[in-house]
Each structure stands twice: as C-alpha cells, then as structure tokens.
Amino acid sequence: MIPLHPLVVHLPIAFTLLVICIQALRVLGKINWPPPLPIILLMLAIVTGFIASFTGEKSFSDLEQQLSPQLIDLIEQHELFANAFVWAGLITVLGWTWLHLKHWNPRFLDWMMLIALLGLGVLIWETGQHGGDLVYRYSIGILP
C-alpha cells in the first residue's frame, strides 16, 4: 500500500507560505484582500498539517521496529516540530478569527498576525528540514 504521508506533507508548507505572503502584502498595503481569505488559508494549513501528522504517525508505527535509536530520535524531533506547528497554528487561527469577529484594531491585528505567521513559518521550515533529512540522508519512507 502506498503511504499517504509523502502525498500530503507539502500541503501545509504550501498553505503556510501562501498565507505568509498574502498577509505580508496585506500589511504592506499592496493588496486589499479581506481578512477571511488568509484566515481560511491558515485553517487549510492547520487541517492539512494535522492530516500530515496523523499519516506520519501511522508511517512511523509501521517502521519503528526496523529503525535505530538515532533515527527514532530524529523522527521524534520531526514529530515535535510538526505538533508544535499544528498546535501553535490552531491557537493562532482561533485567536485571529475571534479578534477579527470582535473588530479588534485591524491594523495592529494584521501586524500581530504577520509576526505569528512568521513564527509558524519557522516551525514548518524546521519540520520540513527534519523530514527532508529523514528522506534524503537516511532513505526513510522511500519505497523499495
């Protein structure tokens, strides 16, 4: 059976990068798109991040018996960053949605959310770096 994890891992990365770019353009005044668009994109990043985490956990449980302790540590670091991304993203999207619905100072909120999104970008970057190491250095997840 084809593992699902490699098929979905790039979606949260793409959605996160897209929402960061859109929010940066919004803050800089280059585009005048309403806040629901980046909020929806962030929701998609979080949902696909959760799916990627879930499928990664399944893939790990299938391989765990065959892996060295060093590789298990690397996978756990990858998982730590992935979980941090999902939880921090969930808190960010819930806070952003709530503050937007409360009509909280939109200019300050836009800047605050851009900073939060950049933090999420760091988390997804680290998650991807660890995942890339697993695939390209250690050939984890490569079909025979």
C-alpha positions in Angstrom: 0.0 0.0 0.0 1.3 3.5 -0.9 2.0 5.5 2.3 -0.2 8.7 2.5 2.3 10.8 4.4 4.5 11.7 1.4 1.4 12.7 -0.6 0.2 15.3 2.0 3.3 16.7 3.7 3.8 19.5 1.2 0.2 20.9 1.5 0.7 22.6 5.0 4.0 24.0 3.8 2.4 25.5 0.6 -0.6 26.9 2.5 1.6 28.4 5.2 3.9 30.1 2.7 0.9 31.3 0.8 -0.8 32.8 3.8 2.5 34.5 4.9 2.9 36.1 1.5 -0.7 37.2 1.4 -0.6 38.6 4.9 2.7 40.4 4.2 1.2 42.0 1.1 -1.9 43.0 3.1 0.2 44.6 5.9 2.3 46.5 3.3 -0.8 47.8 1.6 0.0 46.1 -1.7 -3.3 44.2 -1.8 -6.6 44.9 -0.1 -8.0 41.4 0.4 -10.3 40.9 3.3 -9.1 39.1 6.5 -11.2 36.0 5.9 -9.0 34.9 3.0 -5.8 34.5 5.0 -7.7 33.0 7.9 -9.2 30.4 5.6 -5.8 29.6 4.1 -4.4 29.2 7.6 -7.2 26.9 8.5 -6.3 24.8 5.5 -2.6 24.8 6.5 -3.6 23.5 10.0 -6.0 20.9 8.7 -3.5 19.5 6.2 -0.8 19.8 8.9 -3.0 17.6 11.2 -3.5 15.1 8.4 0.2 15.0 7.7 0.9 14.5 11.4 -1.6 11.7 11.6 -0.3 9.9 8.4 3.3 10.4 9.6 2.4 8.8 12.9 0.9 5.8 11.1 4.0 5.5 8.8 6.3 5.7 11.9 4.4 2.9 13.7 4.8 0.7 10.6 8.6 1.2 10.6 9.5 1.7 14.2 10.8 -1.9 14.8 13.2 -1.6 12.0 14.8 1.7 13.0 17.9 2.6 15.0 17.6 4.7 18.2 19.3 7.6 16.3 16.7 7.5 13.6 13.9 7.3 16.1 15.3 10.4 17.9 15.3 12.2 14.5 11.8 11.2 13.8 10.7 12.3 17.2 12.3 15.7 16.6 10.4 15.9 13.3 7.2 15.0 15.1 7.8 17.6 17.8 8.1 20.4 15.3 5.1 19.1 13.4 2.9 19.0 16.6 4.2 22.5 17.6 3.1 23.8 14.2 -0.4 22.3 14.4 -1.0 23.5 18.0 0.5 26.9 17.5 -1.4 27.2 14.2 -4.6 26.2 15.9 -4.2 28.8 18.6 -3.3 31.5 16.0 -6.2 30.8 13.8 -8.7 30.7 16.7 -7.3 33.9 18.1 -7.2 35.6 14.7 -10.8 34.6 14.0 -12.1 35.7 17.4 -10.3 39.1 17.3 -11.4 39.7 13.7 -15.0 39.0 14.7 -14.7 41.3 17.6 -13.5 44.1 15.2 -10.3 44.4 17.2 -7.9 47.1 15.9 -7.4 45.8 12.4 -4.1 47.4 11.6 -2.4 46.2 14.8 -4.0 42.8 14.4 -2.7 42.4 10.8 0.9 43.1 12.1 0.5 40.8 15.0 -0.8 38.0 12.8 2.1 38.5 10.4 4.5 38.0 13.2 2.6 34.9 14.4 2.6 33.6 10.8 6.4 34.1 10.5 6.7 32.0 13.7 4.6 29.3 12.1 6.8 29.6 9.1 9.8 28.8 11.2 8.1 25.8 12.7 7.0 24.4 9.3 10.5 25.0 8.0 12.1 23.0 10.8 9.5 20.3 10.4 10.4 20.1 6.7 14.1 20.2 7.3 13.9 17.2 9.7 11.6 15.4 7.2 14.0 16.1 4.4 16.9 14.7 6.4 14.9 11.5 7.1 14.2 11.0 3.4 17.4 12.2 1.7 20.0 11.3 4.3 18.5 8.2 5.7 16.1 7.0 3.0 13.2 6.7 5.4 9.9 6.4 3.6 11.5 5.5 0.2 9.6 2.7 -1.4 11.9 -0.2 -2.5 
